[in-house]
């Protein structure tokens, strides 16, 4: 094929994979999606990405950018078309500690950036289970969330500048390091979260933050989600907004964990309806200087807040981590969520968000509606509670796609009633196209299509994703 | 004229101003721009804005949206076309203190929102001199900055959702209250900062923050900007990032203030090269609980940091405000910047940004280049130093437009060398069109034009602004 030959001439034989070499790129972490790419391209520079896009554009051949293959919605499936892997663009070009920025290529693995920032006493505060494989380009293209959004925002909030290769190969330089820049339209944010449908992100300027000097971490049992919100607000007040994570694990999750991982010690002697994992981070020296009784202030603030809530019977139990090992144990329980949630079938999984004060209402309403669809349903609802973001999962009693769709629609009905979103942090990809079609504001969809057509008139960038 | 009649039928006679009634809309706060609008329209609802846009679109008649007339770059000039004033859409629809959001129409005056938030113990942390007239719609359309960007970000960072009327009258509902929402392209940020060229913002969901319980405010004299940066970093570390404002006033500003406002007490017995106004905000109760010596911790942290710097001779003098009156006096000195800067002519004023650690280099390089253009030049450089954002102003010795342009080009040269921006917080409007043409990445300009054409194919929304 002429195009493949031309690509080989540009990138070198070794960087244009076909056949069996390409086949291992034909799946992602979910195991739900698989495909046969025409070829896999592995450019090493923005110039090479540009050359690839020029050739593909001329040929009208679709190109699907891919990073660490950790997407959850099939956003990188590429049947019979080109895959453009950013894995070789994996340089951390520069870390400037005083300016608190990292300049990276998009194939840098998230955990590598964590390590590099840490060497300067700084942190890149984007944190989730797949950090050992997920790449910065994919994080940006999906506007990834995770467990620290509460304090630091999602990937969008952590990006100051971008380099993007457009559908026809033009390279756009938006590599600003500035915190204030009003020179025309905000193009950067158009490409963040566009899942590779508007351009290929090749490099970025990312914000770093001071690495907390200490964490105070606790497991808490609460009578209901209302008290959980009171706890969140009191902790934010006491610490001046230093809550880094506020994660909810329901009874069903803790029970299932006991089955899947009997080796893990449960946090409490009994299982509660509402188990929370709470973490506060201290960046100021005064917060980690031990007081007369040896307690560091950040831990004292957490303990005092929890003690007050216990006394008022607004929480039922609490345990504060007294070592890094205990803290890791707490995080480990939370990070098993994907594995544990996906260990039962059939399932209908979601990634929804509602306003913070509407989480309890959502749960109440959906539990009132599901019995009419499937009286035997069960649920699991691990949530980034501090963001109103739930990975609400339903286990229906039969593996019927019509039933699954009805359950999904019922969830979306309640989410929309509460002015929430059917897609909070994982993006749209393929799997949420039906939700986009039926739930997104129709004018917003028209505007998205107009933007897509303006930037990719031949429709070659990751076609069939995001926009129904 | 048929169009005017149709508009009167939609909005009512009283809300379509022409002649002398319209004339008073033909200028802005700068006094530099004036124009004669064909008519001024004052719709009261998004539906009426939609009706206006449908009629204008059908007629191919340009429409210039306007809020509080406080723009500094001529972004609302509208010779012979329609002006669409949002001033009657001035309702704060809802404040939900628990969710920390305000839902407002775009004609709400910024200071009114400040007052409304304060009644709930909250703050809308966008703060600048024109807050008594500037309206939320204009703040959003220009992505306004100001004195608290350091802690809270610019207007973009404070907006969760928007309602936008498009060029042809379609109403787009992006009124999300969510902190996580990845349902397709980030359209919201495309309209923020677009200066009314892509759509008319009619309502917004805005973030509120806890109002600091106390402020610690100080005037500081430093030997140079390098020590100023050390001070900023030490204060951020000591307070865990609670610095709300970090403002630079040069010797030339303090000297001119003594002339323009002899009634004002100067902060120090002598005038220094580098005068800073520093403010730290305390949101946690522990920061405002007096210690054994009666000092509240937030003030103690500021005083200790300043004392340490004095001892090391890294600052020359410092005075901490001991009353709200003294704090107001400090702010008043800073807020005279626009008046004092504009009180001398001829002048070349700018709104530039460079990376935080490059401010001193900028000043050094520009002072090395200007003498070749005008040996007698003087400068004034009041700056949001914590953001790297300078309102660098040059006073040339002659009122020669060619000289003014050369000075502007020299400033832009240095700014671009340092990877800065020629437009930091005031937007582009008319006055920065030449800079957009010669300085913006050409591919970025092409993409902006493609987006503009996609969303406003007839080019009726605020034509001739932002894009050269």
Interface residues (C-beta under 8 A of the other chain):
Chain A: X96 X98 X99 X101 X142 X143 X145 X149 X153 X154 X156 X157 X166 X170 X171 X172 X173 X174 X175 X176 X177 X178 X179 X180 X181 X182 X183 X184 X185 X186 X187 X189 X190 X192 X193 X194 X198 X210 X229 X233 X236 X237 X238 X239 X240 X241 X242 X282 X283 X284 X285 X286 X287 X301 X353 X354 X355 X356 X357 X384 X387 X388 X389 X419 X420 X421 X422 X423 X424 X425 X426 X427 X428 X432 X435 X436 X439 X440 X441 X443 X444 X445 X446 X447 X448 X450 X451 X453 X454 X455 X466 X467
Chain B: X96 X98 X99 X101 X142 X143 X145 X149 X153 X154 X156 X157 X166 X170 X171 X172 X173 X174 X175 X176 X177 X178 X179 X180 X181 X182 X183 X184 X185 X186 X187 X189 X190 X192 X193 X194 X198 X210 X229 X233 X236 X237 X238 X239 X240 X241 X242 X282 X283 X284 X285 X286 X287 X301 X353 X354 X355 X356 X357 X384 X387 X388 X389 X419 X420 X421 X422 X423 X424 X425 X426 X427 X428 X432 X435 X436 X439 X440 X441 X443 X444 X445 X446 X447 X448 X450 X451 X453 X454 X455 X466 X467
